[in-house]
């Protein structure tokens, strides 16, 4: 199993001497100049190789050796790293004879110099194979990650990075080789826009994973404008990757017990006022969507979910908005059963992922209400997400048992 480290500050040695390459995604307007200025500040008086697909500014910092590259495939809208990014980055590392890489996504100019240095140092100085950023986002941002990607990755792979599909990463040459080999399967099939799941890949390879707090970061908007398409795109790729790595995560063990994790969650300090949700969110449209789906999609859900989960959804459908709460255990069981249904092709996968959307909206409504209330049960957003992850960890044996013996659970 991979080990995970949390780093509070960067080291102070010289990444340039260890063969660091910084690879940039397309940047627009003055974003490239701002990013290069931040990089020069992050690595002062050091000659750093930087590659970009954009025209080089007339006067880049003298400490940066900037070169251009031509993308081998049309870029997406730039909201996520894709298979083509990993393949091309590994090739550029080989061309520059680099032993480490800092791969930065669009809007990289919003990352502070200290954050850039900290990510690079964890690979170059800290000898991590993969360094993943922990962003400081609004409590209402990144909720697909909070609801599904983070708790499932943490429960199944025993890793702690909060953003398993980050848009910025630092990695060693051997990690780059592994990620590129995984991505090559997609690019060879002309699926250059496919997603790669670097934290899960590193965990399966037994690589060392570090998490680095990087503070605020502007994230580019997804190219899928409607939630149904976005959730289907992300969850479909994620569920397929879980299927491909089942032989690993069925054997993996946590380095801590779910009970210990829950105790740590309760001990976490409350969020500051500026990060908490100060006003009551308007969740009525989400609740209405869920209630309508409960009537129209109940038959499909009954093909995927066991009776206990259906009973929990029935209770949820008649709750008044002020008391609308989805138990963490219910949401964990729903996600696991959808992962299983995806694997077994219980129904058409497109229909399956579409049927997940109103359930996800019900979870979001519950999370926002729980995180913004004033009652004794109110939790800060971070505390609730950590408690949710502990629920997924507790219920992992259910997923493993159903994965191995699905017929035993069928009526």
C-alpha positions, 0 to 999 in steps of 0.5 A: 500500500502507498504511504501518505504524507501531509506537508505543511510547508515546503523545503528549501533546497534546489529542485533545479539540481534534481532535474525538475521540469515544469509543464504548463497547460494552455493559458489565456491572456496574461495568465502565462506571464503571471504564471512565469512570474510566480515560478521565478519567485518560487525558484529564485536564482535557479535555472528551471525548465518550463514548457508551454503550448503558448507563445513565449512572452518577450521577456520571461524571467531570466531564471526560467528556460522556457520552450514551447511544445505542440499538443498532439491532440486537440485540447479540451476546454481545459478543466481536467487533466486527460490521458493525452496530458500524461502521455505527452508530459512523460515524453517531454520529461524524457526529452529534457532528461528530467527526473521530476515534473510539476504539471500545472493545469489551466488557471495556474496563475492563481497558485501562489509561489509558495504552493508551487515550490511546496508541490515540487519539493515534495517530489524532488526533496521529499522523495514522494512519487506523487504530490497532490494539492489540497485546495482551499475551495468554497464549501459549495465547490467541488461537491462531486469530489466531496460526495463520491471521488474523495470518500470512495478513493479514501475507503478503497485505496487507503489514501488521504488526498482530498482531491484525487482528481486534482488539476495540478500534480508533481510526480517522479519519473517512475510515476510519470512512466506509470501514468503514461502507460495507463494513459497510453491504453486510451490514446492508442484507442483514440480516446485522448480525452479520457480521464486518468486517476493518478492517486488510485494508480499511485496507490496500486503501484505502491508509490509514496503519495504526499498531500500539500496544502496550497491555499486558494486556487481558481478552477476552470469551469467544466466543459459539460454545462449540465450536471447530468452530463458532467456527473455521468462523464466523471462517475462513469470514468471513475467507476470503470477505473474501480472495476479495473483495479478491483484486485488491488482495493479488495486486498488493501487495508487502511493504515487506521481504523474507521473508528479512529478516523471518526474520532479525529473528525470530531476533534477537528476545529470548527471552520472560521466564519469566512469559510463557513456558509453564512446564509441558508442555501436554497435547496428546494429545487434539488429536493423537488428534483429528487422527489419527482425522480422518486416517483419516476425512477423508483422502478430503475432504482429498485433494480440497483438498490436493496430494500433497506436503501429504498426504504431510506429514500422513501423516508427522505422523500416525505421529509420536510425541507427543514429536516431533509437529511440523508444519513451518511450510511445511506449515501455510502450504500447508494454509491457502492450499489451504483458502482456494483450495478455499473460493473454488472451492467444491471441496466444500461450504463447511460441510464444508470448514471442518469438515475444517479443524478437526482440522488446526488442532488438529494445528498447535496441538499442534505449536505448544505442544510447540515453544514449551514444550520444552527442546531446541535447536529450542525457540522462544518462542511469539512467535518461532514465530508470527513465523517462521510469518508469514515462511513464509506470506510466502515461499509467497504466490506459490503462492497467487497462481499457483493463484488465477489459474490453478487448472486448471494445478495440477489432475491 
